[in-house]
Amino acid sequence: MIVTAAKLIGAGVATVGLAGAGMGIGTVFGAFIIGISRNPSLEQKMFRFCIMGFALTEAMALFVLMMAFLILFTFLFFPLVLLFFEGNTKGFP
């Protein structure tokens, strides 16, 4: 019961990083729009940097989501693995 609660709380805390990724994406595109309004001739060059910033920020969001799923599902199946291999002293079947 306590382990399950700790697992769910840990996964919830891990997903807080998704809010940071959302703010980062907003900051990237907001800076892009401000830069275009100041100097429209650099649009092509700034768009490349904008897409690169978006990709890196989105990658961080995917890593955060992956960690949350690992917290949820690793501890879910770990007791089953221990029960399966409990009597097996030769290694994997």
N, CA, C and O atoms as CSV, one atom per row, in Angstrom:
chain,resi,resn,atom,element,x,y,z
A,1,MET,N,N,0.824,-1.196,0.000
A,1,MET,CA,C,0.000,0.000,0.000
A,1,MET,C,C,0.866,1.258,0.000
A,1,MET,O,O,0.644,2.173,-0.793
A,2,ILE,N,N,1.857,1.298,0.896
A,2,ILE,CA,C,2.723,2.475,0.977
A,2,ILE,C,C,3.634,2.537,-0.248
A,2,ILE,O,O,3.922,3.621,-0.756
A,3,VAL,N,N,4.084,1.383,-0.717
A,3,VAL,CA,C,4.945,1.361,-1.910
A,3,VAL,C,C,4.171,1.853,-3.128
A,3,VAL,O,O,4.707,2.599,-3.948
A,4,THR,N,N,2.932,1.443,-3.244
A,4,THR,CA,C,2.106,1.894,-4.364
A,4,THR,C,C,1.872,3.400,-4.299
A,4,THR,O,O,1.924,4.087,-5.319
A,5,ALA,N,N,1.618,3.904,-3.104
A,5,ALA,CA,C,1.412,5.347,-2.955
A,5,ALA,C,C,2.680,6.115,-3.290
A,5,ALA,O,O,2.626,7.154,-3.948
A,6,ALA,N,N,3.823,5.604,-2.839
A,6,ALA,CA,C,5.090,6.277,-3.138
A,6,ALA,C,C,5.384,6.247,-4.639
A,6,ALA,O,O,5.916,7.210,-5.192
A,7,LYS,N,N,5.037,5.143,-5.291
A,7,LYS,CA,C,5.243,5.027,-6.735
A,7,LYS,C,C,4.399,6.054,-7.485
A,7,LYS,O,O,4.882,6.709,-8.408
A,8,LEU,N,N,3.152,6.188,-7.088
A,8,LEU,CA,C,2.267,7.140,-7.770
A,8,LEU,C,C,2.684,8.577,-7.504
A,8,LEU,O,O,2.619,9.419,-8.400
A,9,ILE,N,N,3.112,8.862,-6.279
A,9,ILE,CA,C,3.579,10.215,-5.960
A,9,ILE,C,C,4.853,10.523,-6.741
A,9,ILE,O,O,5.005,11.630,-7.258
A,10,GLY,N,N,5.772,9.558,-6.834
A,10,GLY,CA,C,7.004,9.773,-7.583
A,10,GLY,C,C,6.750,10.012,-9.060
A,10,GLY,O,O,7.394,10.864,-9.672
A,11,ALA,N,N,5.821,9.271,-9.636
A,11,ALA,CA,C,5.494,9.484,-11.047
A,11,ALA,C,C,4.843,10.848,-11.252
A,11,ALA,O,O,5.092,11.515,-12.256
A,12,GLY,N,N,4.018,11.257,-10.308
A,12,GLY,CA,C,3.400,12.580,-10.410
A,12,GLY,C,C,4.411,13.704,-10.302
A,12,GLY,O,O,4.328,14.699,-11.022
A,13,VAL,N,N,5.361,13.544,-9.403
A,13,VAL,CA,C,6.408,14.561,-9.262
A,13,VAL,C,C,7.294,14.587,-10.503
A,13,VAL,O,O,7.763,15.651,-10.908
A,14,ALA,N,N,7.524,13.435,-11.101
A,14,ALA,CA,C,8.357,13.380,-12.304
A,14,ALA,C,C,7.702,14.095,-13.480
A,14,ALA,O,O,8.401,14.626,-14.343
A,15,THR,N,N,6.386,14.116,-13.527
A,15,THR,CA,C,5.708,14.764,-14.651
A,15,THR,C,C,5.643,16.278,-14.511
A,15,THR,O,O,5.162,16.956,-15.420
A,16,VAL,N,N,6.113,16.821,-13.401
A,16,VAL,CA,C,6.152,18.279,-13.246
A,16,VAL,C,C,7.059,18.890,-14.313
A,16,VAL,O,O,6.859,20.032,-14.727
A,17,GLY,N,N,8.056,18.122,-14.754
A,17,GLY,CA,C,8.950,18.600,-15.802
A,17,GLY,C,C,8.246,18.883,-17.111
A,17,GLY,O,O,8.757,19.649,-17.929
A,18,LEU,N,N,7.091,18.287,-17.329
A,18,LEU,CA,C,6.328,18.577,-18.553
A,18,LEU,C,C,5.842,20.021,-18.574
A,18,LEU,O,O,5.739,20.629,-19.640
A,19,ALA,N,N,5.545,20.569,-17.405
A,19,ALA,CA,C,5.151,21.980,-17.355
A,19,ALA,C,C,6.322,22.869,-17.761
A,19,ALA,O,O,6.139,23.867,-18.458
A,20,GLY,N,N,7.523,22.503,-17.323
A,20,GLY,CA,C,8.707,23.262,-17.718
A,20,GLY,C,C,8.968,23.176,-19.210
A,20,GLY,O,O,9.398,24.149,-19.830
A,21,ALA,N,N,8.707,22.016,-19.782
A,21,ALA,CA,C,8.884,21.876,-21.229
A,21,ALA,C,C,7.874,22.727,-21.983
A,21,ALA,O,O,8.210,23.333,-23.001
A,22,GLY,N,N,6.660,22.777,-21.504
A,22,GLY,CA,C,5.649,23.628,-22.132
A,22,GLY,C,C,6.032,25.099,-22.072
A,22,GLY,O,O,5.865,25.834,-23.045
A,23,MET,N,N,6.544,25.520,-20.928
A,23,MET,CA,C,6.992,26.912,-20.819
A,23,MET,C,C,8.190,27.179,-21.722
A,23,MET,O,O,8.313,28.264,-22.291
A,24,GLY,N,N,9.079,26.183,-21.854
A,24,GLY,CA,C,10.239,26.351,-22.726
A,24,GLY,C,C,9.853,26.495,-24.180
A,24,GLY,O,O,10.422,27.317,-24.898
A,25,ILE,N,N,8.892,25.706,-24.621
A,25,ILE,CA,C,8.432,25.807,-26.012
A,25,ILE,C,C,7.775,27.163,-26.255
A,25,ILE,O,O,7.979,27.781,-27.300
A,26,GLY,N,N,6.994,27.614,-25.292
A,26,GLY,CA,C,6.389,28.942,-25.418
A,26,GLY,C,C,7.428,30.042,-25.478
A,26,GLY,O,O,7.275,31.003,-26.231
A,27,THR,N,N,8.479,29.911,-24.695
A,27,THR,CA,C,9.551,30.903,-24.700
A,27,THR,C,C,10.293,30.907,-26.030
A,27,THR,O,O,10.635,31.968,-26.552
A,28,VAL,N,N,10.538,29.726,-26.573
A,28,VAL,CA,C,11.252,29.631,-27.856
A,28,VAL,C,C,10.464,30.326,-28.955
A,28,VAL,O,O,11.018,31.141,-29.692
A,29,PHE,N,N,9.186,30.016,-29.071
A,29,PHE,CA,C,8.404,30.620,-30.153
A,29,PHE,C,C,8.082,32.089,-29.887
A,29,PHE,O,O,7.949,32.873,-30.826
A,30,GLY,N,N,7.956,32.464,-28.622
A,30,GLY,CA,C,7.763,33.878,-28.307
A,30,GLY,C,C,8.978,34.706,-28.691
A,30,GLY,O,O,8.843,35.799,-29.241
A,31,ALA,N,N,10.172,34.182,-28.399
A,31,ALA,CA,C,11.397,34.882,-28.789
A,31,ALA,C,C,11.536,34.930,-30.305
A,31,ALA,O,O,12.050,35.905,-30.853
A,32,PHE,N,N,11.083,33.886,-30.980
A,32,PHE,CA,C,11.134,33.875,-32.442
A,32,PHE,C,C,10.249,34.974,-33.025
A,32,PHE,O,O,10.662,35.693,-33.935
A,33,ILE,N,N,9.052,35.100,-32.508
A,33,ILE,CA,C,8.136,36.132,-33.022
A,33,ILE,C,C,8.678,37.531,-32.739
A,33,ILE,O,O,8.568,38.421,-33.583
A,34,ILE,N,N,9.258,37.729,-31.565
A,34,ILE,CA,C,9.844,39.043,-31.246
A,34,ILE,C,C,11.029,39.331,-32.160
A,34,ILE,O,O,11.196,40.457,-32.630
A,35,GLY,N,N,11.852,38.312,-32.412
A,35,GLY,CA,C,12.998,38.506,-33.306
A,35,GLY,C,C,12.582,38.813,-34.725
A,35,GLY,O,O,13.210,39.637,-35.389
A,36,ILE,N,N,11.533,38.165,-35.203
A,36,ILE,CA,C,11.037,38.439,-36.560
A,36,ILE,C,C,10.470,39.851,-36.649
A,36,ILE,O,O,10.648,40.537,-37.656
A,37,SER,N,N,9.798,40.276,-35.605
A,37,SER,CA,C,9.228,41.632,-35.658
A,37,SER,C,C,10.321,42.695,-35.613
A,37,SER,O,O,10.127,43.799,-36.122
A,38,ARG,N,N,11.460,42.379,-35.014
A,38,ARG,CA,C,12.548,43.361,-34.961
A,38,ARG,C,C,13.383,43.368,-36.248
A,38,ARG,O,O,13.803,44.427,-36.713
A,39,ASN,N,N,13.619,42.190,-36.817
A,39,ASN,CA,C,14.447,42.114,-38.016
A,39,ASN,C,C,13.895,41.033,-38.945
A,39,ASN,O,O,14.316,39.879,-38.870
A,40,PRO,N,N,12.958,41.397,-39.817
A,40,PRO,CA,C,12.322,40.404,-40.689
A,40,PRO,C,C,13.270,39.766,-41.704
A,40,PRO,O,O,12.956,38.699,-42.231
A,41,SER,N,N,14.403,40.372,-41.993
A,41,SER,CA,C,15.307,39.812,-43.000
A,41,SER,C,C,16.030,38.553,-42.499
A,41,SER,O,O,16.559,37.793,-43.311
A,42,LEU,N,N,16.062,38.326,-41.220
A,42,LEU,CA,C,16.719,37.149,-40.653
A,42,LEU,C,C,15.749,36.002,-40.377
A,42,LEU,O,O,16.044,35.117,-39.573
A,43,GLU,N,N,14.607,36.016,-41.035
A,43,GLU,CA,C,13.576,35.023,-40.730
A,43,GLU,C,C,14.045,33.592,-40.981
A,43,GLU,O,O,13.815,32.716,-40.148
A,44,GLN,N,N,14.693,33.344,-42.109
A,44,GLN,CA,C,15.117,31.974,-42.437
A,44,GLN,C,C,16.146,31.439,-41.436
A,44,GLN,O,O,16.056,30.292,-40.998
A,45,LYS,N,N,17.110,32.270,-41.081
A,45,LYS,CA,C,18.145,31.847,-40.148
A,45,LYS,C,C,17.568,31.632,-38.749
A,45,LYS,O,O,17.926,30.671,-38.067
A,46,MET,N,N,16.688,32.516,-38.331
A,46,MET,CA,C,16.097,32.400,-36.988
A,46,MET,C,C,15.134,31.220,-36.912
A,46,MET,O,O,14.984,30.609,-35.854
A,47,PHE,N,N,14.482,30.896,-38.028
A,47,PHE,CA,C,13.563,29.761,-38.020
A,47,PHE,C,C,14.300,28.448,-37.773
A,47,PHE,O,O,13.770,27.558,-37.107
A,48,ARG,N,N,15.501,28.321,-38.295
A,48,ARG,CA,C,16.303,27.116,-38.037
A,48,ARG,C,C,16.621,26.983,-36.549
A,48,ARG,O,O,16.508,25.902,-35.972
A,49,PHE,N,N,17.018,28.090,-35.943
A,49,PHE,CA,C,17.300,28.059,-34.501
A,49,PHE,C,C,16.035,27.786,-33.693
A,49,PHE,O,O,16.078,27.128,-32.654
A,50,CYS,N,N,14.933,28.291,-34.174
A,50,CYS,CA,C,13.653,28.079,-33.490
A,50,CYS,C,C,13.273,26.603,-33.507
A,50,CYS,O,O,12.854,26.058,-32.486
A,51,ILE,N,N,13.416,25.963,-34.648
A,51,ILE,CA,C,13.087,24.536,-34.742
A,51,ILE,C,C,14.050,23.709,-33.903
A,51,ILE,O,O,13.642,22.721,-33.292
A,52,MET,N,N,15.321,24.097,-33.864
A,52,MET,CA,C,16.294,23.377,-33.039
A,52,MET,C,C,15.945,23.514,-31.557
A,52,MET,O,O,16.007,22.536,-30.812
A,53,GLY,N,N,15.585,24.705,-31.136
A,53,GLY,CA,C,15.177,24.906,-29.742
A,53,GLY,C,C,13.914,24.135,-29.404
A,53,GLY,O,O,13.797,23.578,-28.312
A,54,PHE,N,N,12.974,24.101,-30.327
A,54,PHE,CA,C,11.756,23.324,-30.111
A,54,PHE,C,C,12.073,21.845,-29.970
A,54,PHE,O,O,11.534,21.178,-29.086
A,55,ALA,N,N,12.943,21.323,-30.832
A,55,ALA,CA,C,13.276,19.898,-30.798
A,55,ALA,C,C,13.976,19.526,-29.498
A,55,ALA,O,O,13.670,18.487,-28.914
A,56,LEU,N,N,14.899,20.343,-29.039
A,56,LEU,CA,C,15.603,20.047,-27.792
A,56,LEU,C,C,14.670,20.121,-26.592
A,56,LEU,O,O,14.758,19.297,-25.681
A,57,THR,N,N,13.787,21.097,-26.590
A,57,THR,CA,C,12.840,21.215,-25.480
A,57,THR,C,C,11.855,20.057,-25.481
A,57,THR,O,O,11.503,19.536,-24.423
A,58,GLU,N,N,11.417,19.659,-26.644
A,58,GLU,CA,C,10.491,18.526,-26.741
A,58,GLU,C,C,11.180,17.222,-26.352
A,58,GLU,O,O,10.544,16.334,-25.783
A,59,ALA,N,N,12.464,17.098,-26.651
A,59,ALA,CA,C,13.211,15.908,-26.242
A,59,ALA,C,C,13.274,15.821,-24.714
A,59,ALA,O,O,13.153,14.736,-24.147
A,60,MET,N,N,13.461,16.950,-24.061
A,60,MET,CA,C,13.465,16.938,-22.595
A,60,MET,C,C,12.109,16.500,-22.047
A,60,MET,O,O,12.035,15.774,-21.056
A,61,ALA,N,N,11.044,16.945,-22.698
A,61,ALA,CA,C,9.705,16.529,-22.267
A,61,ALA,C,C,9.509,15.031,-22.441
A,61,ALA,O,O,8.889,14.385,-21.596
A,62,LEU,N,N,10.029,14.474,-23.524
A,62,LEU,CA,C,9.903,13.037,-23.733
A,62,LEU,C,C,10.723,12.247,-22.708
A,62,LEU,O,O,10.299,11.178,-22.267
A,63,PHE,N,N,11.894,12.768,-22.328
A,63,PHE,CA,C,12.680,12.105,-21.294
A,63,PHE,C,C,11.953,12.119,-19.954
A,63,PHE,O,O,11.975,11.129,-19.223
A,64,VAL,N,N,11.317,13.226,-19.636
A,64,VAL,CA,C,10.556,13.317,-18.384
A,64,VAL,C,C,9.397,12.326,-18.392
A,64,VAL,O,O,9.145,11.650,-17.394
A,65,LEU,N,N,8.708,12.243,-19.495
A,65,LEU,CA,C,7.586,11.303,-19.601
A,65,LEU,C,C,8.078,9.860,-19.519
A,65,LEU,O,O,7.428,9.014,-18.907
A,66,MET,N,N,9.223,9.582,-20.134
A,66,MET,CA,C,9.788,8.237,-20.063
A,66,MET,C,C,10.157,7.873,-18.625
A,66,MET,O,O,9.935,6.739,-18.202
A,67,MET,N,N,10.713,8.810,-17.878
A,67,MET,CA,C,11.056,8.543,-16.475
A,67,MET,C,C,9.806,8.271,-15.644
A,67,MET,O,O,9.810,7.398,-14.776
A,68,ALA,N,N,8.749,9.011,-15.906
A,68,ALA,CA,C,7.506,8.781,-15.160
A,68,ALA,C,C,6.959,7.381,-15.445
A,68,ALA,O,O,6.514,6.692,-14.527
A,69,PHE,N,N,6.989,6.959,-16.705
A,69,PHE,CA,C,6.514,5.608,-17.033
A,69,PHE,C,C,7.423,4.538,-16.448
A,69,PHE,O,O,6.948,3.482,-16.029
A,70,LEU,N,N,8.729,4.802,-16.414
A,70,LEU,CA,C,9.635,3.836,-15.792
A,70,LEU,C,C,9.351,3.693,-14.307
A,70,LEU,O,O,9.385,2.584,-13.775
A,71,ILE,N,N,9.074,4.792,-13.639
A,71,ILE,CA,C,8.741,4.726,-12.210
A,71,ILE,C,C,7.465,3.924,-12.010
A,71,ILE,O,O,7.377,3.115,-11.086
A,72,LEU,N,N,6.490,4.140,-12.859
A,72,LEU,CA,C,5.214,3.436,-12.696
A,72,LEU,C,C,5.330,1.944,-12.978
A,72,LEU,O,O,4.860,1.125,-12.188
A,73,PHE,N,N,5.952,1.584,-14.098
A,73,PHE,CA,C,5.872,0.200,-14.542
A,73,PHE,C,C,7.034,-0.673,-14.096
A,73,PHE,O,O,6.902,-1.897,-14.096
A,74,THR,N,N,8.164,-0.096,-13.717
A,74,THR,CA,C,9.265,-0.920,-13.227
A,74,THR,C,C,8.909,-1.532,-11.893
A,74,THR,O,O,9.107,-2.729,-11.684
A,75,PHE,N,N,8.390,-0.734,-10.998
A,75,PHE,CA,C,8.044,-1.248,-9.686
A,75,PHE,C,C,6.759,-2.067,-9.711
A,75,PHE,O,O,6.461,-2.784,-8.755
A,76,LEU,N,N,6.007,-1.967,-10.783
A,76,LEU,CA,C,4.795,-2.763,-10.903
A,76,LEU,C,C,5.128,-4.221,-11.187
A,76,LEU,O,O,4.525,-5.119,-10.599
A,77,PHE,N,N,6.091,-4.468,-12.089
A,77,PHE,CA,C,6.403,-5.827,-12.500
A,77,PHE,C,C,7.565,-6.449,-11.741
A,77,PHE,O,O,7.800,-7.651,-11.867
A,78,PHE,N,N,8.300,-5.665,-10.954
A,78,PHE,CA,C,9.457,-6.198,-10.255
A,78,PHE,C,C,9.102,-7.308,-9.263
A,78,PHE,O,O,9.814,-8.311,-9.230
A,79,PRO,N,N,8.039,-7.190,-8.449
A,79,PRO,CA,C,7.690,-8.311,-7.565
A,79,PRO,C,C,7.295,-9.571,-8.328
A,79,PRO,O,O,7.551,-10.676,-7.850
A,80,LEU,N,N,6.687,-9.436,-9.487
A,80,LEU,CA,C,6.335,-10.607,-10.293
A,80,LEU,C,C,7.586,-11.318,-10.802
A,80,LEU,O,O,7.631,-12.547,-10.851
A,81,VAL,N,N,8.596,-10.545,-11.178
A,81,VAL,CA,C,9.846,-11.143,-11.642
A,81,VAL,C,C,10.515,-11.895,-10.502
A,81,VAL,O,O,11.041,-12.990,-10.707
A,82,LEU,N,N,10.502,-11.321,-9.306
A,82,LEU,CA,C,11.105,-12.007,-8.160
A,82,LEU,C,C,10.377,-13.306,-7.851
A,82,LEU,O,O,11.013,-14.314,-7.542
A,83,LEU,N,N,9.064,-13.292,-7.931
A,83,LEU,CA,C,8.318,-14.518,-7.676
A,83,LEU,C,C,8.589,-15.581,-8.730
A,83,LEU,O,O,8.637,-16.770,-8.415
A,84,PHE,N,N,8.764,-15.170,-9.960
A,84,PHE,CA,C,8.989,-16.121,-11.053
A,84,PHE,C,C,10.347,-16.807,-10.930
A,84,PHE,O,O,10.459,-18.013,-11.146
A,85,PHE,N,N,11.379,-16.036,-10.582
A,85,PHE,CA,C,12.730,-16.582,-10.521
A,85,PHE,C,C,13.150,-16.989,-9.110
A,85,PHE,O,O,14.331,-17.246,-8.874
A,86,GLU,N,N,12.220,-17.052,-8.182
A,86,GLU,CA,C,12.559,-17.340,-6.790
A,86,GLU,C,C,13.185,-18.725,-6.624
A,86,GLU,O,O,14.192,-18.863,-5.930
A,87,GLY,N,N,12.607,-19.743,-7.245
A,87,GLY,CA,C,13.105,-21.094,-7.083
A,87,GLY,C,C,14.122,-21.495,-8.119
A,87,GLY,O,O,14.651,-22.605,-8.058
A,88,ASN,N,N,14.414,-20.633,-9.065
A,88,ASN,CA,C,15.313,-20.970,-10.161
A,88,ASN,C,C,16.746,-20.587,-9.778
A,88,ASN,O,O,17.071,-19.401,-9.723
A,89,THR,N,N,17.598,-21.567,-9.517
A,89,THR,CA,C,18.978,-21.279,-9.138
A,89,THR,C,C,19.940,-21.420,-10.309
A,89,THR,O,O,21.127,-21.134,-10.151
A,90,LYS,N,N,19.475,-21.849,-11.479
A,90,LYS,CA,C,20.325,-22.059,-12.642
A,90,LYS,C,C,20.437,-20.822,-13.530
A,90,LYS,O,O,21.249,-20.803,-14.455
A,91,GLY,N,N,19.657,-19.816,-13.272
A,91,GLY,CA,C,19.659,-18.622,-14.117
A,91,GLY,C,C,18.356,-18.508,-14.856
A,91,GLY,O,O,17.324,-19.003,-14.404
A,92,PHE,N,N,18.404,-17.862,-15.977
A,92,PHE,CA,C,17.195,-17.654,-16.754
A,92,PHE,C,C,16.766,-18.960,-17.425
A,92,PHE,O,O,17.608,-19.782,-17.786
A,93,PRO,N,N,15.462,-19.148,-17.589
A,93,PRO,CA,C,14.985,-20.390,-18.212
A,93,PRO,C,C,15.311,-20.468,-19.688
A,93,PRO,O,O,14.973,-21.453,-20.344
